[in-house]
Amino acid sequence: MTQSGQFPTLLLTQKGLAVLKGQEKVTRKVDRIVEKEVEVDNELFERLRELRLEIARDQNTAPFIIFSDKALKDMCEKLPTTDEEFLNVKGVGQSKLENYGPEFMEAIEQWKITHE
């Protein structure tokens, strides 16, 4: 970038010109984030989906408004049973903690009792 006039300008190199003309390709390495995948037939995941559906029906709203599948899977991985732990789940803020946290943490606690 240069400041030869009132406004800064970019200088185009020969290589940049070749890219713009389609004579060369530019590639970029991207780190792949591998998420631990929770199986969809996981018993806890299914229980949390049922709970989400019950709440959604009671509130006459779509289940994904309550929590996304990604949030439910994160709950299955983290098994939160305290407010602080629940706030560390993807998609959970103070409002969702207050509105839904107790029911979901109770379901997780019940599952832990029967599976640990």
Secondary structure, 3 states (H helix, E strand, C coil): CECCCCCCECCCCHHHHHHHCCCCCCCCCCCCCCCCCCCCCCHHHHHHHHHHHHHHHHHCCCHHHHCCHHHHHHHHHHCCCCHHHHHCCCCCCHHHHHHHHHHHHHHHHHHHHHHC
